[in-house]
Amino acid sequence: MTAELPSGAVRYGTAVRDVTDAEAGAALVHTATGEVRPADAVIAADGINSPLRRRYFPDHPGLHYSGETAWRTVLSAEGLPPLVTSETWGRGQRFGIVPLADGRVYAYATAFQPQGTRPADVRAELTRRFGPWHAPVPALLERLDPAALLQHDLFDLAAPLPRLHHGRLAWLGDAAHAMTPNLGQGGCQAVEDAVVLAHLLDRADTDGIPHALAAYSAARRDRTDALRIRARRAGRRPVGLRRGAADPAHPGLGRGRAGRRRGSRRPAARHRPRPRRRAGADHR
Ligand SMILES: Cc1cc2nc3c(=O)[nH]c(=O)nc-3n(C[C@H](O)[C@H](O)[C@H](O)COP(=O)(O)OP(=O)(O)OC[C@H]3O[C@@H](n4cnc5c(N)ncnc54)[C@H](O)[C@@H]3O)c2cc1C
């Protein structure tokens, strides 16, 4: 993609300290090295902790911790029986298996625990939680390389942004609409944002850019917020799964003894935090 752009158009490793004058004829991008560059449009794709979101929406309640943490890694599947994509639900815990085209397997696990909790020995912790679960979970745990394991506490925006733009500045991806990964949509929505934005900016001249960004905001805000809420609800569903309750998204789970997997008998996680209400945050 970068080959299609004029040389020097993409600059890596440049930290942005601030964006000012977003409502003027040209926004000013201030880099950490003190450089100030004018821009017709600035797209803030600065992630879930977006400093620019905090600066331009100081009254926004920020992030909401789902109460859940996620571990994920890619493992060799060599020597294992053929794997199928699955997610097993225990009480307050999940284990996911996604075979990859190159013969490896993407494995993830989630559990409820206080924000920031990091086990001293992650392999021991995951074995304690998931070791007694059904095959091939124990075999996958034996292959774990703690150095190749990611752990992220799962957050989403506590409330939608009032709009996804401000003059010549627009927010995209997690900066605009961070959501929990329960629907696998965070990255997908960032790509959708980019496609819509590209179409709208392509038609705009310099003076029309604020209008194009307002149209982007109108096109994307409600769709992405609906997914944020659905993702939040989807994360609660496995936790609240009742014995015997069927779920069309996961046939076979929770349908009584024949469909239940061993993992679902584990006790509820002890450290499930009680939801805290915050001013301005939604509680859907
Ligand atoms: C456990 C887990 C599983 C997930 N699974 C999926 C999935 O299956 N499918 C899916 O679609 N999504 C998934 N996601 C979500 C996905 O990872 C995010 O939605 C996506 O990475 C967001 O992309 P982004 O570009 O908006 O932000 P990021 O990927 O966070 O990128 C932001 C970038 O901005 C840079 N930055 C920040 N501040 C500055 C600054 N001041 N100056 C310059 N650069 C800056 C950062 O260094 C970073 O490189 C998952 C997330 C998690 C945590």
The ligand as an SDF file (V2000), in Angstrom:
LIG
                    3D

 53 58  0  0  0  0  0  0  0  0999 V2000
   -7.8360   -9.9900   23.4210 C   0  0  0  0  0  0  0  0  0  0  0  0
   -8.2470   -9.2380   22.1820 C   0  0  0  0  0  0  0  0  0  0  0  0
   -8.7360   -9.9260   21.0800 C   0  0  0  0  0  0  0  0  0  0  0  0
   -9.1560   -9.2330   19.9340 C   0  0  0  0  0  0  0  0  0  0  0  0
   -9.6690   -9.9460   18.8770 N   0  0  0  0  0  0  0  0  0  0  0  0
  -10.1090   -9.2860   17.7820 C   0  0  0  0  0  0  0  0  0  0  0  0
  -10.6450  -10.0020   16.6640 C   0  0  0  0  0  0  0  0  0  0  0  0
  -10.7220  -11.2290   16.6630 O   0  0  0  0  0  0  0  0  0  0  0  0
  -11.0820   -9.2890   15.5940 N   0  0  0  0  0  0  0  0  0  0  0  0
  -11.0190   -7.9190   15.5570 C   0  0  0  0  0  0  0  0  0  0  0  0
  -11.4300   -7.3150   14.5530 O   0  0  0  0  0  0  0  0  0  0  0  0
  -10.5210   -7.2200   16.5980 N   0  0  0  0  0  0  0  0  0  0  0  0
  -10.0610   -7.8580   17.7010 C   0  0  0  0  0  0  0  0  0  0  0  0
   -9.5410   -7.1570   18.7570 N   0  0  0  0  0  0  0  0  0  0  0  0
   -9.5720   -5.6860   18.7120 C   0  0  0  0  0  0  0  0  0  0  0  0
   -8.4380   -5.1110   17.8850 C   0  0  0  0  0  0  0  0  0  0  0  0
   -7.1870   -5.5650   18.3810 O   0  0  0  0  0  0  0  0  0  0  0  0
   -8.5160   -3.5880   17.9820 C   0  0  0  0  0  0  0  0  0  0  0  0
   -9.8330   -3.1500   17.7480 O   0  0  0  0  0  0  0  0  0  0  0  0
   -7.6050   -2.9490   16.9470 C   0  0  0  0  0  0  0  0  0  0  0  0
   -6.2550   -3.2950   17.2030 O   0  0  0  0  0  0  0  0  0  0  0  0
   -7.7550   -1.4290   16.9980 C   0  0  0  0  0  0  0  0  0  0  0  0
   -6.8870   -0.8680   16.0520 O   0  0  0  0  0  0  0  0  0  0  0  0
   -6.4990    0.6520   16.1740 P   0  0  0  0  0  0  0  0  0  0  0  0
   -5.6050    0.9220   14.9990 O   0  0  0  0  0  0  0  0  0  0  0  0
   -7.6910    1.4990   16.3620 O   0  0  0  0  0  0  0  0  0  0  0  0
   -5.6640    0.7840   17.5310 O   0  0  0  0  0  0  0  0  0  0  0  0
   -4.2770    0.1120   17.9290 P   0  0  0  0  0  0  0  0  0  0  0  0
   -4.0930   -1.1920   17.2490 O   0  0  0  0  0  0  0  0  0  0  0  0
   -4.2300    0.1500   19.4150 O   0  0  0  0  0  0  0  0  0  0  0  0
   -3.1800    1.1020   17.3450 O   0  0  0  0  0  0  0  0  0  0  0  0
   -3.0100    2.4080   17.8700 C   0  0  0  0  0  0  0  0  0  0  0  0
   -1.6270    2.8770   17.4760 C   0  0  0  0  0  0  0  0  0  0  0  0
   -1.5010    4.2630   17.7800 O   0  0  0  0  0  0  0  0  0  0  0  0
   -0.2050    4.4770   18.2940 C   0  0  0  0  0  0  0  0  0  0  0  0
   -0.2250    5.7150   19.0920 N   0  0  0  0  0  0  0  0  0  0  0  0
   -0.8730    5.9580   20.2600 C   0  0  0  0  0  0  0  0  0  0  0  0
   -0.6580    7.2090   20.6760 N   0  0  0  0  0  0  0  0  0  0  0  0
    0.1460    7.7880   19.7330 C   0  0  0  0  0  0  0  0  0  0  0  0
    0.7320    9.0790   19.6010 C   0  0  0  0  0  0  0  0  0  0  0  0
    0.5400   10.0370   20.5130 N   0  0  0  0  0  0  0  0  0  0  0  0
    1.5140    9.3250   18.5180 N   0  0  0  0  0  0  0  0  0  0  0  0
    1.7240    8.3670   17.5680 C   0  0  0  0  0  0  0  0  0  0  0  0
    1.1900    7.1230   17.6460 N   0  0  0  0  0  0  0  0  0  0  0  0
    0.4230    6.8450   18.7220 C   0  0  0  0  0  0  0  0  0  0  0  0
    0.0730    3.2290   19.1360 C   0  0  0  0  0  0  0  0  0  0  0  0
    1.4640    3.0800   19.3420 O   0  0  0  0  0  0  0  0  0  0  0  0
   -0.5120    2.1500   18.2390 C   0  0  0  0  0  0  0  0  0  0  0  0
    0.4320    1.6880   17.3140 O   0  0  0  0  0  0  0  0  0  0  0  0
   -9.0840   -7.8180   19.9020 C   0  0  0  0  0  0  0  0  0  0  0  0
   -8.5700   -7.1210   21.0050 C   0  0  0  0  0  0  0  0  0  0  0  0
   -8.1480   -7.8220   22.1350 C   0  0  0  0  0  0  0  0  0  0  0  0
   -7.6050   -7.0500   23.3210 C   0  0  0  0  0  0  0  0  0  0  0  0
  1  2  1  0
  2  3  1  0
  2 52  2  0
  3  4  2  0
  4  5  1  0
  4 50  1  0
  5  6  2  0
  6  7  1  0
  6 13  1  0
  7  8  2  0
  7  9  1  0
  9 10  1  0
 10 11  2  0
 10 12  1  0
 12 13  2  0
 13 14  1  0
 14 15  1  0
 14 50  1  0
 15 16  1  0
 16 17  1  0
 16 18  1  0
 18 19  1  0
 18 20  1  0
 20 21  1  0
 20 22  1  0
 22 23  1  0
 23 24  1  0
 24 25  2  0
 24 26  1  0
 24 27  1  0
 27 28  1  0
 28 29  2  0
 28 30  1  0
 28 31  1  0
 31 32  1  0
 32 33  1  0
 33 34  1  0
 33 48  1  0
 34 35  1  0
 35 36  1  0
 35 46  1  0
 36 37  1  0
 36 45  1  0
 37 38  2  0
 38 39  1  0
 39 40  1  0
 39 45  2  0
 40 41  1  0
 40 42  2  0
 42 43  1  0
 43 44  2  0
 44 45  1  0
 46 47  1  0
 46 48  1  0
 48 49  1  0
 50 51  2  0
 51 52  1  0
 52 53  1  0
M  END
$$$$
